[in-house]
C-alpha cells in the first residue's frame, strides 16, 4: 500500500457545482407549470416582495437535495446555478423563506401543487405498470412521522405510541409514484377524513391515466364509507377486514367447509376460499385465508393449535380474480412501506422544519411533486442504463437517485449567452444524466 500524497490546497475561478441534478428538477418543474399555477392561486405580490413562485420553487430545490430545513437555503443565496436552473428571479433568505411559506400555506395552494404533480406524471412518467391484468394499483396508507421532543402544532401521540404526525399517502402504479398526501395530527384516527381523501385521490389518478384502478387499504380503513366512495367512483377495491368481535373458531369451521386445503408442511394447514358477507345492507364478496398450525417450524408439537385469520372485502368479480389472485394482490400493498421510508429517510422529511401545522402541511404537499421528479429521474435513467451491474431492477430508490444523479459534480461554463454543463470524461454516469435531462427538455 502506497503512502497517500500530501495534497496542496488551492482555489480556482472556475464555476463548479456539486448538485448538477438541479437542472433536471428545474426542467420538470417548468414542464408541469408548477410556478405558474402557484402564481394563479394567489394574489399578486407586493412590489419588492419575494414572489410566491420563487418561494415554492426554492423549497422544491431544497427538497430535491434532501435538505428540507429552511436554514439550508443560505448556502444557495450566492449560487447562480441554483437560481438559474430553477428559473428563480431571486433566492430568498432563511427568514424570508420561512415567512413566505407561512403566508402561502392555504388549501388552494395545496390543490394547485397536487394537480401540477398529476400533470407531471401524465407527461413524464416513463411507464405506470398495472398490478393485475389492466388494473393499476392505488395504495393508501397512514405512516407516522416521529417529531417527538418538539412543541410543533399538531404533534401528539400516534398509534405507534410516539409523538409526531400521522400523514396519509396514496401511491399509484408498481413504480410507486406519489399521488396524494395529507398531513394529519398524530392523534387522528386513520379513518377520519379518509373518504374525502380517496375522492381527491381518484380525481388525481384519472388526471394521470385512463386505466382502471384497484384500491388497496389495510384493516384500519375497514369502513363502509370507503366502499361507497369506491363504488360511486367505479374503482375496484381490496380492503383488509377488521375482524372486530368475529369468532376465530367460527372462521376456521367456515374455511374448512368452503376453502381449498393446502399443507405447506407437516402440522400446518392453510384454507383459502371466498364467501359472501353483509355490510350495511350490502352483500359483498369476502376472500379468506385461514392458517391452522399445530406443529412449529422447528417440529415442536403445540398444546393448542394456533389459528390465524385474514379476510378481505373484494369488489373484483370471481371470474376476474380468484382468491389466490386477491391474496397475492394485497401482499403487493406492503411495498408502500418502502415508499414511506424513502420519504422519511432518503428525503430526510420525517422531522418538519416549521412549528406551524399549515406550513408543514405545505411542505409535505410540495414533497409530492418532488418525490415524483426524483422517481421519474430514476425511471427514465433506467431506460438509459441506470441499473446495477448484473441485476434487473424495476425502479431505483430515491436515495440512489439523489446520490448519483442529483449530486452530480459539473463545471458550469457561460459563453456567448449560453450555459454549458461540463462533465468529467471519467464519470461513468455522464451519458445517463445527459440523456435523461434531454428527454425532459424535449417533452417539456
N, C-alpha and C positions, 0 to 999 in steps of 0.2 A: 504494500500500500504506500502510495506516494504522499509526501507531506503537502498539504494544500498551500497554494501560493499566498503571499501577503498582498491583499488587494489594495490598490490605490483609489481612494475616494475622490471623485471629481464631479463636475457639473457640465450640463450641456444646454444649449439654447434650443435644441430640437423639441418639438411638441409631442410628448409621449403620454399615453394613457393606458391604464390597466383595465379599463372597463369598456372595451370596444363594442361589446354586445348591445350597448345602448342604441346603436344605430338601428338594430332590428326592432327594438321596442318603440323607438320613435316612428318608424315606418308603419308598424302595426297600429299604433295609437292613432296616427293620422288617417289610416285607411278606413277605420270604423267610425270616424267622425267624433271621437270622444270629446275633444276640446270644444268643438262647435256645439255639440249637444249640451254641454255644461253651460256655455255662454247663453244658449237659448232658454235654459231653465231658470236663469237668474236675472235680476235687473242689471242694467249697465253699471259698470264700476265707476266710482268717483274719480275725478281727474287726479293722476299721480298715484292711485292705489294699485296694488298688485292685483291683476285680474284673477277671477275665479278659475279660468282655464290654466293659467300659469301655475296656480296653487295646486290644482289637481294633477297636472302632468308632472310637476316636480315631485309630488308624492308617488306617482306611478314609477318614476325613475328610481326613487329610493327603494320602493318595494321590490322592484325587479332585481336589485342588487342585494336583497335580503338585509336592508337597513331601514326598518320601519320607524326608528326613533327620529323625532324632529331635529335633534341635535346633529344628526348625520348630514343635514343639508349644508352646514357650514363648510365642509370640505369641498363643496362644489360651487361655492359662491364665485370663485375666480376661474372656474373650469369652463373654458369656451366650448369644449367638446360636449359636455353635459348640456349646456344651453343650446348649442346648435343642433345636435342630433334629436333633441326632444321638441325643437321648434318653439323655444321659450322666448318671450320678449324680455323677461328678467327672471333671475333666480332669487326667490325670497330668502330673507334671513330666518333664523330659527324662530324668533318671536313673531315675525310676520306670518310665517307658515302656520304656526300654532293658532294664531288669532284668526286667520282667514279660514282655516279648516273648521274652527268653531262656528264661524259665521255661516258657512255654506252647508252645514250638516242638517239638511232638511229632506223630507221624503221625496220631493220632486227630483232632487239631485241623485238620490239613490236609484230611482226608476230610470233616469237617463243613463246612468252608468251600467245598469243591468241590461238595458236594451242595446247599448253600444257593444257590450260584451257578446250578446247573442249575434249581433251583426258581424262581429269579428269572427265568430265560429262559422257562420254561414259563408263568409268569403274566403277564409284562410285555413280552416281545419282540413288537413290533407284527407282524412277519412274518419267517419264516425261509424264504427263497426257494430253491427247487430249482435245481440247476445244469443238470439234464438230465432232461426228462420229469418224473417224480415222485420223482427221486432228489435227496437233499440231500447236499452235499459235506462231507466231513470231511478237513481238510488238516492233516497233522502234519509238523513240520519242526524242525530244530535251528537256533538263531540265537545265535552267540557274543556275550557281553556283555563289553565291554572294561573290566577292572578292573586294568589294568597300573599299576605303581608302588605297589601295595599288598601287604600281607602277610596278606590275609584268608585264612581257612581255605578250602581247596578251589580257590583261584586257581592256575592252571597254564597252560601253553601250549596254546592251542586250534588247531584245524586251519587257522585263518586267521593262524597264526603271531603271535599276540598273547596276552599273559597275561590271563586272565579266566575266566569261567564258560561253560558250553555247555548252557544250558537247552533243553528240548524243549517245544514248544507244539502244541496241537491246537485248530483253529478249526472252527466249524460255520456253514454257510449262506453265501450270497453276500454277506451283510451283514458277515461277519467277526466273529461273536461268539466270545469265547474260552471254550473248553470245559474245557481241562485244561492244566496247566503243571507242570513238574518241574525243579527246579534240579539241575544236574549239574556235577561238576568239569570244568575246562577240557580236561583231557587225556582225558576219557572218550570212547570211540568212540560215534558216533551210534546204532549198532545195539544197544549194551549196554543191557539193561533195557527195550528198546522193546516187545517182545511184551506184557509186563505193563502198560506204559503204554497200549497200544492196548486191552487188555481193559477197563481202567478207563475209557478214553475212550468205548468203546461203551456201557458201563453208563450213563454220564452222558448220552450222546446219547439213549438210549431214555427217560431221565427227562424229557427236554425235549420230544420229539416221537415219534410213531408212524410217521413216514415211513421209506422205505427210504433207505439210505446208500451213497455211493461214497467209499471212502478213497483219497486221492491221496498218494503218497510219492515222494521222489526216489531217485536211484540209491544213495545212502548206506545206504538201508534195503532194498536188494535182498537179501532173506533169506527162505528157505523158512519159517522160524518165523512171520514176519509173514503170509504167505499162509495158513498153517494157522490162525492166530488169526482171520483174516477169514472163512475158510470155516466154522469152528465157530460164529462169531457170526452167520453168514449176512449178511455185509456184502460188497458188491461192492468190487473194488479195481482201481486203475490204478497200477502201480509201475514206475517207470523202471528198466530193466535196467542193471546194471553189466556192460559187455562183457568185462571182465577180459582174458582171453587170446584172445578170439574174433578171427578174422581179418576186417579191414575189407574186404579184397578179396572174400572169400567172401560177405560180406553184400551187396556190390554185385552179384555174379553172381546170388545168390538173389533180390534185389529186382528185377533186370531180368527175371527169369523169372516171378516171381509178382505183381509190383506193377503198379499203373497208372502210366503215364508222364505227367509234366506238364513243360512247358517254360515257366517264367515269363518267361524272357528268353533271348537267344542265349547259348550257352555254359554254360547251367545247366539241369540236368535233375533232377527230383525223382521218386523212385519211392515210392509209398505202397501198402501192402497188409498182408497178415497171413499167418501160418503157425502151426505147432504146434511147440513145443519141450518136451523132457523136463526136469523139475526134481525131483530127489528121488523118482524113480519115478512122477511125475505128469505127465500131458500137459496143458500149459497154453497157452492162446491167446497169441500174441505179435503185436503190431501194430508195424510198422516204417515209418520214414521215412528214406530214404537219398538224400542230395543229392550229385550229382557236378557239380563246377564246373571248366570248362576255360578260361573267359574271365572276368576280373574284371568288376565292375560298371562300371569305367572303360573297358572294352574291350580291356584288355591280355591277350593270349593267355598261358596258363600252360604252362611246360615239362612239368610233371607235374600232371595233374588233382587237385584237392582233393576228398576224399571225406569226408562227414560222415554218421555213422550214429546214429540214435536209435531205440531199441526199448523196448517196454513189455510187462510181464506184465499181462494183462487177463482179468477174470472175466466181463465182460458178454458176453451172447450176441451173435453176429454179426447176428442178426435185430433185436436191440435197439439196438446201436450199431455203425455202420460204422467202418472205420479212421479216416476223416476226423473222425467224431464223437469218437473216443477221443483223437485228437491235439488237437482243439480243447478237450476237457475238461481234458487235462493242462496246457495252456497257462494255464488258469484257476488252476492251483495256484500260479503265480508271484505272484498277487495277495497271497498270505500274507506276502510280503516287506514289503508296505506295513503290514500289521498289526504285524509286528515293529518297524518304525520308529515306529509310534505308541506302543508300549510304551516303547521306548528313549528317544525324543526328546520326544514330546508329554507323556508322564507322567514324564519325567526319571528313569527307573528303571534305566538301564544300570549305574550305579555304586551298589552296595548300601551301606547305611549301617553295617552291623554287621561285625565281624571274625569272627563265628561263622557257620559254614555253615548250621546248623539254623535260626538266626534269619533269615538271608537267604532260606532256603527258605520260611519262613513268610511273609515279606514278598512274595515272588513269588507264593505261593498266594493271599494276600489281594488281589493285583493282579488276579486272575481276576474276582471279582465286581465290583470297582471298574471295571475296563475295560468290563465288560458294562453297569454302571449308566450310565456315560458314553455308551456306544454306544446304549443304549436311549433316553437323553435326546435324542440326536441323531436317532434314527429316529422317535421319537414327535414330535419337533419338526418333522421333515419333513412329517408328516401335518398339522401345524398351520401350515405355511407357512415353515418354517425352511430356505429354499433360496436360493441366489444368484439375483440378478435375471437373467432371460432364459436360465437354464441348468437343464437337467434333471439331477438327481443321484439316486443310489440310496442313498447314505449320506453322513454328514458326518464329516469327520476329527475325531479325538479332540481335537486342538489347538483346532479351531474351537469345539467344544462347551465346552471349558474356558474359552476366552477370552470367548465370547459369552453362555453360559448360567451357568456356574459362578461367574465373576467378574462377576455382575450386581449393580450398586450398588442398594441399597434402604435405606429408612428403616424401622426396627422400632418399632412403637407398641404398648405394653401398656395395655389399658383393659378394665375390667370382667372381669378374669380371662381375657381373651382376648389373643392376639398377632396384630397386623395387620402385613402387609408392604406398604409403600407404594412404588410406582414413580413415576419421573418420567413425566409425560404425554408428554414428548418422546422417550422411549425407544421406538424402533421395535420392539423385541423383547419388550415387556412382555406383550402378549397371547399370544405364543407360549409364553413362560415360564409364564404363568398356566394356560393350557390344558394344558400338559404336566404341570405339578405336580398339577393337579386330577385328571387321568386316573390318576396313580399313587395318589393318596389314595382315589379311588373304587374301585379294584381291589385295594387293599392288604389 
